[in-house]
């Protein structure tokens, strides 16, 4: 679960800004939206609004870069040229995050200057109720010399000190984070680090507008519960889908035997992968899953069932479906997971290619369900979602550029509106900011730019 995320000097975030999922204690609506973990409350859903260019997608991109930095244990290329452009000098970039994994709260932060990681620290968070407890803190000076301070029990242990020396001498680099490195050590004092790393690697899931459905053919084929869930949901949305199926063939039968070298290369990739499974995109755009089962490499492809004239059924490939249908299919694992598991899904432009009524029904179903387990955070322009029967006021956030060109973030709960007010109308009227400034189009003399004459 995400508690808060802090970013500074990245994309459109010049000043340090915080996004959080903390409930406003004065609000008493939709109490089932509050998850209580060890007596600490966080919210299960958040929508983020803002005009084009306001920076709401930059918040998602920042978190995605942060995740990539941790999981791949190296500074992403894009991060080295992503500083806030209006800064007068070269300043450090800051990422900090507070989260809960397996009922344990963590604080993790990184400070970077160009390709140098100045500070990296991991604490057991006291969530503002108790003092934070150090797990490790790493510092690198201008000479690229790195020091690490671990928790007290580790520092007092002789064998652990040997591990520390080996890490510093052979593994730690000034331009690489060490969270993943330490999570792979089998030291008894560092077991919580594995838990923290798994939040970045497994719990946090980010979906961008360019995302495509992943592993659906495999999930449909092996997981009957998911297949039933996805079919029932897609059928209930009345987009013409009657069934979901997985086409499964042996590798050589699927691709043919003409190009033996390519097949051997694919087989080696499957064998090297941790899950003995890889996904590739065909020229047509649909995903082909290659997986090893029962000592055999299989190719699987998702197929969509439709019913036409005289109730005749037919299966179609994913490339034959609309962008909206593909986007909805991408959301099937999302909504199943956040309903049943402690997963966090962050979606940029959740309404992309989907009819407003459909996306509202999906979000509303999650909102009103009092037995969910996961978190959903998304950016959107869809004003139909601004409904206090679906969201608490502290679950609606806005992004807006300030006079310095830097993105500001704030919650609707800052305005202290009544729970019965029409917030959609107020938003469209500019009451909360974060909407485009529209010039009078009648004053624009378009014919002055007519190049056909």
N, C-alpha and C positions, 0 to 999 in steps of 0.2 A: 504493500500500500504506500502511495505517495503522501507525504505530509507537507513538504514544501520544497521548492526548487528556486535557487537564487542564481542569477547570471549577471555579469558585468562585462562591458566592452566586447560585445559580440554581435555581429550583424547590426540591427537597429537598436540594440540595448547599449546605450552609452553609460548611463548611471546604473548603479546596482539596483536591480528590481527583484521582487519576490512574488512568486505565485504559490498559493497554498490551498489545501483542502480542509482548512480548519473551520468548524461551524461557529457562527455568531450565536453566542449564548442567549441573546434576547429573542431569537426567532424560535417559535414553537411549532411551526408547520412541518409536515412530512418528517416526523421524528424517526421513522424507519429508514431514512436516508443516512442516519448516523451509525457508523460502525464503532462499537466500543471495544477497544483492545487494551486490556489491563487497566481499565478505568479511563482511558484516553480516547476521545471521540475524533473521528475523521469522516469526511463526506464521501459518498459513493459515486457521485456524478457531478460533472462540471461542464458547462458550455462557455466558450470564449468567443465574443463578438468583436468586430472591428471593421473599419473601412479597408478597402484594398490599399495595401502599402502601410497599414498601421503597425504591423509587426506581430500579429497573432500567430501567423505561420512560422515566424522566426523563433518564437518560443519553442515550437515543436522541433524545428531544425536544430536549435541549440541543445535540446535534450537528446536528440538523435546523435549529434556529434559527440556529446558527452558519453553516451552509451558506447559508441564506436571506439572512442578513446580508451575506455576501460576494457571492453571485451577483446579488442584486438591488441591491446597493450602497446600502442604506438600512437603518436599524434597524427590525426588524419590530415591529409594534404590540404583539404579545404580550410582547416582550422588555422593554418599559418597565414592566411590572407583574409581573415574574416573579422578583423578588428573594426570597431565603430569608426567610420570614416571621418567624422567631424571632430575627433580628438586632436588636439594641437600637438601632442607628443606621443611617443610609443609607450603605452601603458600596459600593465599586466592584465590578463584576462582571468576572470574568476568564475568557477563553477562550484556550487555547493548544493547538497541535497540531503534531505532528511526523509527516511523511509522506514517501513516496518516489514520485516521478512520473518515468517514463522514465529510471530509474536515477539520478535526482538527488534527494538528500535535502534537505528543507526544514524549517525551523521557522517557524511563523507564530503571532503572538499579538496579542490585543486586550484592552485594559482600558477599561471603560465606567463612567461615572457618570451615571445617569439617561439623558439623550439625548445626552450628550457623549462622544466617543471620546477618551479621555485619551492613550492610547498605541496605536500599531499598528506592528508590526515584522515584517519578513521577512528571514530569514537562510538562507544555504546551511548546512545542518546538518552538523556534523562527526561526528554520531552517537556522541558521547562518545569518539571515537578521535582526532579532530582538532579544532582550534579552529573555532567557527562563524564564517562570513564574512557581513558585513552586505550586504544588498541595498538595503533602505531602512528608516528608522525615522521615524515621524511622531509628533509630540507636540502636544497642544492644551492651553493653559492655561485658567485660570478665566475669563479675558476672551475666550475663544474665538478666541485667536490661535494659528495653526497654523504649525509649523516642520517641515521635512523634511530629513533627512540621508540622502544616497545613498552608494553604494559609492565608494571613493576615486577610481577612474578616471572615474566620472561627474562628481564634484565638480571634477575638474581640467580637464574638457572645456568649452570656451567655449560651444559650441552647446547642450550639455546644460544649462548653467546658464540659458540663455535659456528652454528648455523648463520648467525648474524654476520660474522666475519666472512663466511663464504659468499653470502648474498652480496655484500658490499664489494668484495674483490672480483667476483666472477660474473654476476648477473645484473646488478642494478646499473642502469644507464641514466644519464641526466635528462634525456628526452623521452623516457618511457615511464608510464605509471607502474606501480609495483603491486597494486591490489590483486591482479590476476596471478602474478608471480607468487605472492605470499599465500594466496588461497590454495595453491598446489602443494604447499609444504604440509607434512604430516606432524607438525609440532602440536603438542597437547594444549599449549597456551593460545594457539592461533585458530582454533576451530571455528570461532565466530566469523572469521574472515571468509571462509568458504560460503557461509550463509549470506554474507553481504554481497559477494561476487555473484551468487546465483540470482540475486534480485535483478542485476543488470543483464545477465545472460539469459534468464528464463522468464522471470515474472514480468518485466517491462517489455511490452510489445507496442511498436509504433507502426501505424499504417498511414502512408502518404497518398495523395491523389493518384500517383502513378503505380501504386501497389496492385498486384494481380493475385488472384486466389492461389494459395500455395498448398500443395500436398492433398488437395481435395479428392483427387481420384483415389489415392491410397486410403484416406480416411473413410471415404464412402465404401470402399471394398472391405476393410477390416473391422470397422466400428459400426455395428448395427444400430447402436443407440444414436450415434451422431447422424447416420444416414436417415433414420426416422425423424430426428429433430429437424434436419435441414430440409427434407422433403415436406414435412408438415408445415414448416414456416414459409417456405417458398410457395407452396400451394395456397396457403391462406392469404398471400399477398396478391393473388389473382394476376400474375404476370404471364400466365399461359403455361407454366411448368407443371407437369403431372408426375414426373419422377426424375430421379438422379441415378446414374449408373456409372460403373467403371469398366471401360474396355481393357481387357488384360490379355497380353500375348507374350510369348517368349521373345527375347530380345531380337533374335535373328529373324523370326517371323514378322516382327513389327517393322524393322528397318530393312529387311532383305539381306542377302549374303554378298552383295556385290562389292561392298566396301569393307573388307575384313579389318583393315588397319583402324578405321574409325570405330568399329565395334570393339576391338581390343582395347582401344583407348577409353571408351565408355566403361567397359568392364573393370579396368584398373581404377577408374575414378570411383566407381561404386565400392570396390573392395577397400579403398583407402579411407572412405568416409566413415566416421564413427558409428553412424546408424545403418551402414550398408545401404544407403539410399541417397540419391541425388535427384534434383529436378532440372530439367532443361526446357527451353522454349522452342517450339517449332517455328518454322518460317511463317506459319499462319497465326502464330501468337498464342496458341493454347499450350498448357504445361504438360509435359510428359514426365512421369515419375519412373525412374529406374530403381528397382529395389531387389535385393537378394533375399529370396525366401526358399527354404528347403533346398539349399545348394544350387539354386537356379536364379538367373537374372531375368526379371520380368519387366515389361514396359506397361504402364497403365496411363490411361487418358480418360478424363471426365467426359461423360456424355449426358445430354439434357433431353428428357422425354417431353414431347408435346403430343396433344391429341387434335386431329383435324377433322375433315369431312367424314361423315359416317362413323364417327368414333374411332377412326384409324389412328394408331399410335406410331410414332417414329422417333428415333434418337438423332440428336443433332450434336455436332462438335461445338466447343466453347466459342470458336471464332464466328459461328453463325448467330450468336446471341448479341443483344444490344449492350452498350456500355453500362446501362443502368442495371441490367440483369447480372452482368459480371460483377459489378460493384456490390450488389446484394449478396451474391454468392460469397464474396470476400468477407462479408460480415457474419456469415453463419457460424464459423468457429469463434468469432469474437463474442457474440451474444450467448452462445452456449457456455463459453469459458467464464465470462464475467458473472454468469448466473450461478454456476456450480463450483468455481474455483477462485482462489485468492490471486487472481491475475489482474494486471493493470493494462488496459488498452488505451492508447492515445491515438486519436484519429484526426488527421488534418483534412478539413473540408468534408465533413461527414455527409453532407447533402449532395456531393458531386454526382451528377448524372441520375439522381434518384428523385422521383416525384415527391413534392413536399408532404403529401398525406402519408406516403409510405414510410418516410424516415421518421415522421412524427409518431406513427403507430409503433415502430420498433423502439424508439426512445421511451415512449410512454409506457410500453409493456415492461421495460426494465425498471423505469422509475417507480411504477406502482407495485412491483413485486417485492414483498417484504421478506423474501427468503434468499436474496442474492448474496454473493460472497465477494465479488470483485469490484473494481473501480473502472469507470468510463469517463474519459476526458476528451473533449473534441472542440475544434474550431468550426465556426459556421457563419453563414450570412442569413440563415433561414429564420426569419422573424416569427414564423408560425410556431416555433418551439418556445417562444417567450411566453410561457404559460405557468402561472403559479400553482396550477394543479399538477404540474410535471416537475418543476424546479423550486427549490427554496431560493430565496433572494441571495444567499451566500454561495449558491452554486452557479450563479450567472456572473461572468467576468467580462470586462471590456479592455480592449487595447486601443491606445490612441497616441499619436505623436505629439510631443510637447513643442514649445517654441524653439528648442535646440535640435529638433529632428530626432530626438530619442524617444523610444517607446515607453509609455507609461502603462501600468497595469492596475486595475482597481475593480472592486466587486460592487454589484448592485446593492448589497447590504449597507454600503457606505452612505447611501442616499436615504435610508430609513423610511422607505415607502410602506404604505399600508398593505396588508396581505390581500386586499381585494382590488387593488388598483390594476388597471389594464397596462401592464408594463410593455406590451408590444406596441401600443399606440404611443406611449411615452418615448420609447426607443426610436420609432420612425419619425417622431417630431423633434428628435435631437435632444431630448431631456437629459440623457445620460452621456452625450457625446458619442464618439467612436463611430460616426457615420460619415459618408462622403459629403463634402461641401459642393453642392450642385449649382453651378452658374446658370443664369437664365439663358437657355439654349436659343431663345428667340433673338437674343442680342448678338449671336454669332452669325456673321455674314459668310455662310459657307461658299457662296458663289464666287467670292473673291479668290478662292483656291481651286476654281474649276480649271483643270489642265486639259480638258477635251476641246477647248475652243481654239 
